[in-house]
Amino acid sequence: MRDRKRGGRFLDASDRRKIMKQIGLVRHHRVTEGYPTKGWISAADIEAWIERYDVSTIDVQPVELGNIDWTICYASSMPRAVQTAESVYGKDIIVTDLLREVPFPTIRSRIRLPFLAWALIGRLVAPFSKRIQAEIKDANERITILLNQLTFEQKEHERVLLVGHGGMMILMRSALKKRGYIGPRFGHPRNGMLYLFERREE
């Protein structure tokens, strides 16, 4: 009997009996600072906004965690992720720099543009920017360290909740798929939503 769809296919009852690890990804709750979507801003304005965003409070909302008894929870050390983890997980939380967000790409320029234009430019220059590529490489290395640690702790903790950020979740999804996990596709993960990944025994 088929019952749950994961990453484009259904897991039947025999599949579920073979599941050996569950990892749940949750992006932090919406930050009350919000994006500077109105007006024309400079690169310096973006840097100032990032500083405010990183210390902003969050809009705590209910999170459906799939009725799963999560055995351990890791949270990014950035305040919005820690606050989110505390709001959804009732036990001790492991706060780690390994889940910190990939820095927002900024460009040194005096021109003024709408925020969405800056975001688009950041995406366009990312493949050619040594600094941005170095940050992505560092993020992937941090993910590898954490997943290796989780593999080592597998017998003790089979249901792991990771609370972090959108950019890191996109990289984490790719890393989990390479390790044989089945999970949902997403381009821009929603705040306060569980994305469940599962791996089966061979």
Disulfide bonds with the S-S distance in Angstrom:
none
